[in-house]
Amino acid sequence: MVKCSIIGASGYTGAELANLVEQHPQMTLKAIYVSERSADADTELGTLHRRYLGQLNLPLTPLATADVAKAAEGVDLVFLATDHKVSVALAPGLLETGVTVMDLSGGFRFDTAAPYDQFYGFTHDSPEWLEQAVYGLAEWNAAEISHAQLVAVPGCYPTASLLALKPLQEAGLLKAETTPVINAVSGVSGAGRKASMVNSFCEVSYNPYGVLNHRHQPEIALHLGNSVIFTPHLGNFPRGIVATITAQLADGVTAAAIDQAYDHAYAGKPAVRLYNQLSPGHWPSIGGVANTPYCDIGWKADLESGHIVIGSAIDNLLKGAASQAIQCANIRFGLTNYPISKKAAL
């Protein structure tokens, strides 16, 4: 059994993660933590998130930054479901103990410190760990994840976007020097559990935000190997992401070549479901992925004009965060493919 602890378990992602670890047949959840100043300290997780009432009875233990090494005691793996700056502050102290860390924040998703000043609003003070961190896009980086000490679990928008575009990019099917356009909408849970006017029930409205300066744009571009135009939207629903992506195909690309690129990329990778095979004529939807660990992808190409439209849908809290972190942990420790192997909504 892989012994785990979670820091930041009171949030939406942290709670989903605790549930997945608790249900995993080869993991055991030893402790869950919140910051020493958290109003949720000492509360049982099932009391805070009542869908887990009577199931997740561990208390949320307060943890000071100076005492972070305590979270590594007696465990093999620590999950960080914390804010970006908090992860950057905590991860080095954990890693120095030799424990493996899965970080669900954006704190280690770039290989240099420069993007943090521009897109995150803080100076990254652990560049040595940026160089060592492995980007945890599970379907694409399994070999690197399998021996990593620090895995940077991708963001929710990047997961939906990269899984949709990388098969075409890697197969050379996208026209050179063109820029894919990504329009994506996320449920309100993507803004986190902390109350604000942005996610207030009466204020939420379908609208774009972070136009041309969202922190996920450089993340997508870096790990795709191509520039993108990314526009996120806030949707008035709880969870899920749908990305609609428009790209220009290289000259002479055929429908068969597109099908082959996706088939080759995701053969034997059951967390990605290809609609053109499994549900022809339909498009990925939030209803199809909410509360599941899947990414659903569909596409349609106009071969005469060379345009392709790709649809990609995920649950932002699961495939966009918690279940992908579990996928990475499965790869890292050679575990069963839970939760995909469960074949049921979570």
N, C-alpha and C positions, 0 to 999 in steps of 0.2 A: 504493500500500500504506500502511495506517495502522500506524505504528510504535508498539509498546506495551511497557510494562514492568509488572511485577507486584510489589507489596510484600506479603509474607506468603504466599509461594508454597508453603511447606512444609506447610501445613494441608490438610485435606481439600478445602475449597472452593478454596483457592489452586491446588492441583494440578489440580483439574477445570478451573479457569479457564485454566491454562497449556496444558492439552491442547486446549481449544477454540480458543485464540488460535493455537496451533501449526498446527491443522488448517484454520483459516479461510482461504479463498482470497484475501482482501483485507487480511489482517493479517500482521504479522511480529513475532515476540517477540524483543525486543532484549536484555532482561535480567530476571532474577528475583532478589528480595531477601528476606532475613530480617533479624531484629534482630542487632545486633553481638554480642549475648551468646548467640545461639541455638546449641544443640548441633549443629544441622544445617548450620551455615555451611560453605561450600566443598564440600558434598556435591552430586553431580549429582542432579537431581530424579528421574530414572529409577532411580537406586540407592535413593533414599528411598522412592519409591512404585513398587514393582516391576512394576505393570501397565504402566508406561511405560518399562521397561528397554529400552535401545537406541533409544528414540524421542525422549525428552526428555533431552538430555545437557547442557543448560545447568547450570552450577553455581549454587548458592544463595549469592549474594554478600552478605556482612554489610554492614549499613547502619546508621549512627548517626543518631539524630534530627537532630542538628545538620547532617548532610550530606545531608538528604533531597532537596535540589535536584538532587543527582547522578542521582537516579532519573528526573528529567525531561529530562536532557540527551539530545538527539538523538531524542526520541520525541514523538508527538502525544498519547498517551493513557497515563495511569497508572491501574492498578487497585489499590485498597486492599482486600486480603483480610485485614484486621487486626482486632484487638480494638477496641471502641468508643473507649476512651480513647486508644489509639494513633492511630487515624484522626483524632481531633480534634486531636491534637498534630502530625500530619504534614501533613494536608491544606492548611492555610494556606500553608505554605512551598512546596508544590507549585503551588498555584493562583497564587501571586505570580509564578511563572515564565511564566504564560500557558498552561500545559498543561491539557488536559481531564482531569478526575478522575472515575472511577466508584468510589464507596465502597460496599463490600458490608457494612459494619458498620452499627450503629444510630446512628452519631455525628451524622448530619445529617438524620434522618427527621422531625424536628419543626420547626415554624417559630418556636418560642420555646425558651428555655433551661430553663424551669421543670421539664419532665418529667424532665430528666436528674438533678436532685437527688433526686427522689422515686423514680424507677424504675431508674435506672442507678447511683446511688450516687456520682456525681461532679458537680462544677460545670462546666458548659460554658463555655469561655472564648473562643469564637469566634462570638458571636451574629450578627455581620454575615454570616457564611456560612450560618447557618441560614436567614436571610431570602432568600438567593439560591439555595440548593439546590433542585433539582427532584426530586420524588419519582418514582422510576423504575418505576412500575407500567406496563409497556410498552404494554399493550393500551388503557390509558386516558389516558396523558399524553404521547402521541407528539409533539404539537405543541410542548409545553414542552421535552421532552427534546431536540428537534432543534436547539435553539440554546443549550443549557445548558453551562456550564463545569464545574459540580459536580452530579453525579447521585447521589442517595441511593437505592441499590438496596434495595427492600423486604425485610423479613424473610421467612422461609419460611412461618411460620404466617399472617402478614398476606397474603401472596400467595395462598395457598389460600383464605383467608376472603374477601378483598376480591373476587377474581375471581368467587366464587360469589354474593356478595350485591349487588354494585354494580349489576348489570342491574335488579334489582328495586327497589333504592333510587332509582336515577336515573329509572326509569319511574313512580315514585310508587305502586308496587304493595304496599309494606309499610305496615301500619297505623300511623298516627301515634302517637307516644308509647308504642310498644312496643319491647322490647329483644330482638333476636335472641340466641339461645343457641348458642355454638360450642363443641363438644367435639372436640378434635383430638389425634391421636397421631402422634409422630415417632420415627423410628429413632434409634439411639444416636449416629450421626455428627453429629446436631444439637448434641450437647454438645461437639463439637470433638475434636481429636486428642490434646490433653494428657491424660495419665493422671490419673484420680481415682477415688474409690470409687463415684461416681455411675455411671460408665460401665465399671466393672470387669465382666468377663464373668460372674463368679459372683455379683455383686450386682445386676445389672440385672433389674428386674421391672416388669411393666406397672403403672404407678401415676400418679396425677395429681400435679402439682407447680405451684408458683407460683399457687395458687388465689386469685383475685380481686386479685392484685398482680403478675401477670406483665407485663413491659415491653411485650409485644406487644398487650396489651389497649388501652392508650391510642393506640397506633399504628393499630390497626384502626379504632377509634372516630373518630379524627381524619380519616382518609382515606375512611371510609365516610360520615361526616356523620351518625352515629347512635350512640348508646350500644350497647354489646354486653356480654354476659357470656361471657368466654372462659376455658376450662379446658384447658390443655395436659396431655398424658399422655406419659410415656416408654414406648416400646415396645421389646420385646426382639428387635429386628431391625436390620440395619445402616443402611438408608436408606429414605426415603420418608415422606410425610405423608398421612393421610386425615383430613379434617375432616367431621364430621356436624353440620349446622346446622339449627336449628329456628327458624322465624319465623312471625309472624302476618300474614296478608294483609289488605289493605284490603277493606272491604265491596264486594261485587260483582265482585271480580277473577275472571276466567275462565281456563281452561286455555290458551285461545288467546292471551290477553294475556301470560301467563307465557312461552309459547313465543316469542312475538314479541319480548319484551324480551331474551331471550337471543340470539335470532337477530340482532336489530339490533345488540346489543353486540359480537358476535364474528364477524359476517360479514367475510370477508376477513382474519381473524386466526387463522392456522392453528396457533398454539401452544396454543389452547384447543379442546378436542374436546368436543362436546356429545353426551352419551350418549343423550339422548332422541331424537336424530336418527340417530346412528351405530350405536347398540347398544341399541335399546329393550328394556326389561325387565331390563337389567343395571345394575350400579352401579359407579362408579369404584373402583379397587383399587390397592394399592401395586404389585402384580405388573404392572399395566397401564402404570405410569408410571416404575418404577425404571429408572435409566440412560437416561431420555429427557428431552427439553426441554418436555414437554407438561403442561398442566393439564387433567384430565378432570373434567367436571361433569355431574351428573345430578340430577334432582329429581322429587318426587312431592307432589301437593297434595291435601288433603281440602277440597274447596270448600265443603262443608256447615259444617264447623267453622272454616274459614279458615286452617288450619295448612298450612305447607309445610315439607318436609324436603329439604335440599339436601346432596348429597355432593360433595366436592371432593378430588381426589388430585393430588399433585405429587411429584417427586423433590426433597427438601429441598436437596440439593447442586447441582442443576441449575436447574430453573425457580424454585426457592426461593432461588437464589443465583447460580451461575456463568453458566448459560445465559441468565438474565434480564439479567445484566450485559452479556452479548454482544448481546442484543436491543437494549438501550439504546445500546450503542456503534454498532450497525448504523444505528439511527435517527439518532443524532447525526452520523455521518459519511456517511450516505447509501449504506450498503453493502448487499450482498446479504443475504437473510434467513437466513443460516447461524446456527445449525445446523438450523433447521426445514426448510430446503430440502434437507438431506441425506436426510430421510425414513428415518432408521434409528436404532436404539438407539446410545447413545454408550458 
